[in-house]
């Protein structure tokens, strides 16, 4: 989210019956248990971009942040499953690594390799390299939109999208200097310019321009380039979304990134007050930890209810 004076930069993620909020030094997770109580957990947030200057450089940090966010997302998801269902489901680091690898292979295969395979079928109809790359890019975006639309129809996903909306509302209330209570949070929109959904759409658009610079190499080499350049595309996209968040108060920025906001109308839903309460609980816990650390206190990972 945008950096503001005397405020922490906070992001988040919706999980099963809960919300994860992430600050600079900590991340927290609040989940609604089957008995309607709230489980709140706090963890230290150790990023390689903070401890390693090279990995914290612009464009490089975007790739590192993406990998770390995926790992953190799987971890938060596993905790939310345990708390929301009262089932003891533990994932080892090896299992999480395998899950992340499978997710990456799926994403690369469907959104980067498959569009190139489809593009091969109409390659002869578009001799102009720029037009061809544009058409392949449109196929990539359509596959992405189709995927989002399909999963958005699932009942459990709709619940997660509501928590996604609660996360956005809470952070926007904070950015606007509101007291973080349900009544204040409720009035804000579920859309935010610096969101993971917008980031993924930016990746699709940036890919069009990057791939266009390569011309139209032989088919197998074209697929290889599509895969190898994903880190470059991710790094560029991260910097763009970061700039969008920082300058979101300017109308021109919101116009440029409006397609991402429009897509969030699918990936976020209006939450009920109980879901907003969850987002607030997670947010308050991570802010409290950041405040305590800033004041010189030693903050440990904790579990509370």
Number of C-alpha atoms within 10 A of each C-alpha: 23 22 14 11 7 6 12 18 15 20 20 25 26 28 25 23 23 36 33 31 26 25 19 17 16 23 28 28 31 31 30 22 18 12 9 10 11 21 20 22 21 23 18 18 15 13 17 15 17 14 10 11 10 12 18 18 12 13 19 19 24 24 22 18 19 16 14 15 16 17 17 18 17 17 16 23 20 18 21 26 20 16 22 19 15 12 9 11 12 13 14 9 11 9 11 18 15 12 16 17 12 12 13 14 12 13 14 15 14 16 21 23 19 18 21 23 16 13 20 14 9 13 19 10 10 13 11 12 16 18 14 21 25 17 18 24 25 16 20 25 21 15 17 17 14 12 13 15 14 9 13 18 11 10 10 12 15 17 22 24 26 23 31 30 30 35 32 29 27 30 26 22 20 18 18 10 10 13 11 19 14 21 11 14 25 20 12 17 17 26 23 22 27 24 21 19 19 23 21 18 20 22 21 23 18 19 24 20 15 17 20 17 11 13 14 17 11 8 13 11 10 17 17 11 15 19 13 10 14 17 16 18 24 26 21 23 25 26 17 19 24 20 15 20 19 17 16 20 11 10 9 11 16 18 12 10 20 15 14 23 21 14 17 22 14 16 23 25 20 19 21 14 14 14 25 27 24 28 32 23 25 28 28 16 20 27 23 13 24 19 14 13 15 10 9 8 11 9 16 12 13 11 12 9 9
